[in-house]
Amino acid sequence: MTLKARARATVVCAALIASFQGAPAQAFSNNDWADASDVGRIVLVAAALGYPTVQADWKGALQAAASIGVTAGITAGLKEAFPEQRPDNSGNDSFPSGHAAMSFAAAATLEKRYGWQAGFPAFVVAGAVGVARHEADKHHWYDVLAGAAIGTGTGLLLTNRRDNQVRLVPWADRDGGGFLLGMQF
């Protein structure tokens, strides 16, 4: 990733993060959180598909499309197999979170294909999408966590790395979460 592209990605991520930090959660309505999660998901999917296309990395674009497509299929299947009422009672398709799944699939694809420089900001935005889905009262926390696991797993499994030097892997359990950073020397 060029310095100019990294700078652009950093500005976009900083703007998204700042939009979540401008006021306490109570100052945002459920619709604001839902809109923020929609924007975050769209930005990540567009980045996962668009960045390889702009770079003429057709293999990367195909892998991103496969990761996102398989994630969408798994998520839709699980929503049918395990109907669960949304916290806001707007439907019985709460489990798992499709927004989180698609966002984390895009982030995992970017991280594995292009390294932590693309992956870290993408995972930050994906995490913000997950928080926004919960705050919008569209999902329980475990719906978001399941979606994040599905998306991350699919993205990592279906994407090949361009270089094997640095890897950023998200993790979570019931007590917290974080990132593991691995380097090859």
N, C-alpha and C positions, 0 to 999 in steps of 0.2 A: 504494500500500500504506500503510495507516495505521501510525502509530507503534506501536500495540499489536501489530499483526500482525508488524511488523518485529522487535519485541522477542521475540515468541514464536518466530519463525523463527530468530533469533540464538541463543536458548537451546537450541532443538532441535539446531541445527548444532554449537554448542559442546559439547553433551553427546555427540554422535556423534564429534566430533573427539577429545574428551578420552578416550573409550573406546578409541581407537586409540593414545593416547599414554601410557596408564597403565603399560605395561610393554613391554619389548623384544619384537620379533616372535617370538622363540623361546619366549616365555612363553605365547603363544597356540597352541592346537592348530589343526589344519586345520579341524576342525569349528567352532571359535570364529570363525575367519575366514569360513568359509562362512555361518555364521549372521549375522555382521555384514553380509556382502554382501546377504543376503536381506532383512534389516531395512532397510538403506539403499535398496535398489531399491524396496521396498514403500512406504517413506516418500516417496520422490521421485515415484513414479507417482501415489500418493494426493494429493500436493500439486499436481501438474500438473493432475489432473482435479478435485480438490476446491476449490482456491482459486478458479478461475473460476466454479464452481457456486455457492459461497457468495456471490460478488460478483454473481451473476446475469448473468455475462458468458458467455452461451450460445455465442457465436461462439468465444470463447477455449476453452471446454470442448470444443467440437467440433474445434477445431484441435489441442488437446492429444491427444484421442482418436485423431485421424487420424495425428498424428506417432508416437504410441506404437504404433498398429496397423500402420502401414507399416513402422516399424522392426522390429517382431516378424516381419512377413512376409519382409522382406529377410534378416534374420538366419537365420530357419528355412530359407530357400532356399539361402543360402550354406553352412549346416551340411550340407545334403544334397549340394550340388554339390562341396564340398571337405571330405570326411571326414578328420578329423585326430584322432589319439589324444590324450586328455587327459594331462597330466603325471602324474596319479595312476593312470593306466590304468583309469579308471572308465567309459570310453566313447570313441567315435570322433566326438564332436560338439564338439570344442574350439574350432574356428574358425568364426565370430568369437564373442566373449563376448556372450551375450545379456543378462546382467546389466549389463555396461558399456553396451551399446547402449541398453537401455531407460532406464537411469539418465541417460545423457547426452542422450537424446531428451527426457526430462522436464525436465532442467535447461535445455536449449536453448530449449524451449518457454516455460518460465517467464521466462528472460532476455529473449527477444525480445518476448514479450507484455507483461511487466510491468517490464522494465528491470533494471539491474544489482543493485538492492536485493534482488530475488528471485533473480536469476540467479547472483550470486556465491556465496551460501551453497549454492545447489543444485549448482553446479559443484564446490564443495569436497566435498560429500557424494558426488557422482558419482565424483570422483577417488578418494575413500576406498573406494567400492565396487570400483573397478577394482583398486586395490592389494590389497584383501581377496580378490578372485578369484584374483589371482596368488599371494598368500601362502597361500591355501587349497589350492594346488597343483591348481586346476581348469583354469587357462589359462596359456599361455605369454604373455610380455609383448606379443607382436605380436597375439595374439588380443584382448587387452584394448584395445590401441591401435586395432585395426580396428573393434571394437565402439563405441569412443568416437567415432571418425570417422563411422561410419554413423549413430549416434544424434544426434550434433551436427548433421550435415548435414541429416538428415531434419527434425529439430526446427526448424532455422533456415529451411529451404525451405517448410515447410508451415504456418508460423505468421506471422501479420501482427502488426505492432507497433501498440501503442496510441499511443505517442508516439515521436518520432524524435530525441530529444535525446542519449541516452547508450547506448552499445552495448559489451558485453563479449564478446570472442570468444576461445575457447581455441585454442591451437596446440601442436603437438608435432612433433619430428623425432627422429632417432636419438640426438642429443646432449642433448636436454632438452625443455622445454616451458614454457608460461606462458600469460598472458592479454594480449590487446591491448585497450586501452580507447580508444574513439573517442567524440568529443563533437561535436555539431552546435551551432553558435552562430547 
